[in-house]
Amino acid sequence: AIYNGFKYVAKRCYAVGGGIPVTVAINHDELIKEGTTLGRTQYFLDRFKEECEESAIDICDFEVTDFILAREGILLKEGSETPVFAPSPASGIEQYSRLSDEDKGEIVASDCVISSVTWLLERERGNVQFRKYSGTLDHPRHNDKQGATINVFQHFSYFESNKALVLADIQGSEHYDPSNKATILFDLMSHTTTGCTQLVCVVFRLILSQ
């Protein structure tokens, strides 16, 4: 997809674990969560850079991937009857017409019908190298400047969130623009204290132990 002159890649959920079928509603909710994590990471990264600049601390440059949350829909011509929405073949959604109104989540306006068939679009990275800094439960210490910057940022975001959020599965790639040396963070995961599960508590303990 092309947006504002840039190429974007659309992604959806194929699996969410536990053998649970990915419904329209589940895909929508999971992509909203991912978009929320990216937005939160951008906020904490901006705060982190501000603190480092004020303290004259030299760090490696990181950015969070550009992203767009989009829902499929159809435009209506003036005076025409409201057509029945059908999801795109790429969505992988079959028998849409049999879904409940709640799952469809359609918004009908005077000029369009918007469904809950959701996509997360990210700037195309192309054939670039990427590096994984942490996993879901694996949060290693890094000795190089780039890795150490991520280690400090991970701890910073934890305390900046009042110890309510831990970033995990941190990975980055080369920038879209070859002339820009910043690393692009993408496909991030976060754990929060909301409804704290055993998994989240274990992650918190691992982070704090480091």
N, C-alpha and C positions, 0 to 999 in steps of 0.2 A: 504494500500500500504506500502511496505517496501522500505526504501531508506537509504543507508549507515548504515544499521543495526537497524534503528529506524522505528517505526510504524507511519504512517501518515494517516489522515482522509481527504478525498477530499470533497470539498463543492462547490455548485453552487447556483445560485439565482433561487428561486421558485416564488418570488413576489417582485416587486419594488415599490408598492404603486400605487394608482390611477386606479387600474384595468387594467393596461397596460400589455399585454402579454409579457413574457420574451423571446425575440428572441435570436438567437446566438450572434448577435452584442451587444445587451443590456447586456447579461450575461457577455460577454467579457469585455465591458467597465466598468461595476460595479465591477467586480473582480480586474481589473487593479486599479480602484480607491481605493479599500480596501487594496490592496498590497502597493499602494503608501502611504496610511495613516500609515500602519504598518512600512514602511521604514522610513518615516519622524519621527514617534514616537521614533523609535530606535535611530535616530540621536540626537533628542532633549534629550532623556533619557541619552545617553552617555555624552552629554554636561552638563546636570544637575548633574550627578554623579561627573564629573570632578570639577565643581564649588563647590560642597559640600565637596569634599575631600580637595581641596585647602583651604577652609575656616574652615576645621575641624568640619563640621556639621554632626552629626550622623543621618542617615535616615534609613528607612526600605528599604530592597533590592527588586527591581522590575526588571523584564526582559520582553522583548517583545517576543511573541511567534515566534518560527521558522516557516517559511512558504516558499512555493514554488509555483510559478505560472506556470501552465503547460497547454499545448494545445494537444488535441488528434491528432494522425496521424498514418500513416502506413509506415513500412520500405519496401523498394523495393529490390528484389533480382536482382543481376547483369544480364542484358540481358533480363529481363522480361518486359512485357508490363505494363504500368502504370495502376493499378487497380483503381476502383472508391472507394473513401473513404466513409465509412458509420459510423456515430457516434455510440458510445456504448449505449446499452439499458439504462444504468444508467443516461445518459445525459438527457433523457426525450425528446429528439429532434426528431420530426417526419417529414417526407417528406423533408428530407435534400436536396434531389436531385432537389427539386423545388425552392430552395432558389436562390437568385441572386448571381452572382459571388462576388459582394461586401460583401454580408452577409457571404458567405462561407469564404472569406478571405484566400483561400488556398495558401500555399507556396509550389511549386513543385520543388524539387531538384533532383539530380541524384540518390540519395539513399533513398528518403523519400517524403511523402506528408504530410504537416502539415496543419491542419484546424484551424478555429477560435473557435472551441468547447473548451472552456476554463474551467479550474478548479483551485481552490486555495487549496493547501494542507497545513495542519497544523499538528504539532506533536500531536499525540494522548494523551489526558490528562487523560483518564480513569475515574474512579468513584471518583472524587475529589470534595471538597467543593469549591464554588466560591463566590465572593462578588462583588456587583455592587456599584461603587463609585459615578457615575453621570449618568444622562439620557440625552436626546436630549436637553431639556430645563430646567431640574432640576439639579442644581449644588450645593448640600448642603455642608455646612462646617462640617468637621469631627473633633471630639475631641481626638480620639485615634491617636497614632503615625503613624500607617499605613495609615489611612485616611488623616491625616494632611500632610503626605509626598505627597500623590496624589494631594491634594489641591495646595500645593506649586509648584509641578511639572507642574500642569495645567497652573498656572499663569506664570511660568518660560517659558514654551514653547510658550505662547502667546507673551511675550515680546522678546524672542529669535528669533521669526519669524518676528520681526519688526511689531508686532500687526496685522499680516496677517492671523493667524491661531488659531483656538480654538479646542481643543480636547474635544469630547463629548462621551457619552455612554461608559465611562471607566469602565471596569470590569476586574477582575483578578481571577485566580485559583491557587491552590497549584501547586508546581513545578512537572515536569515529574519525577524528581529524588527525592524520599522521603528524601534523606539526604541533599537536597538543600532547604534552607528555603526561597529562593526568591519567590515572587509572579509573576505569568506569566500573562501579559496583553494580551487580545485578543478581537476580534470583535469590534474594535474601530471605531469611527466615527469622522470626522473632518469637520469643517466649515471654509471657507476661504473668503477673501474679493473679490476674483475674481467673478465678476457677482453677487455682494452682493444682496441677496434676503432679504425680510422682516424677514424670519426665521433666517438667519444668523445675521442680525442686532440685533434682539431680543436676541439671544444667547450672542453676544458680550456685550450688555448692562447688561445682567444678570451676566456675569463673572466679569465685571468691578465693578458692584455694590457690589460685595463680596470682 
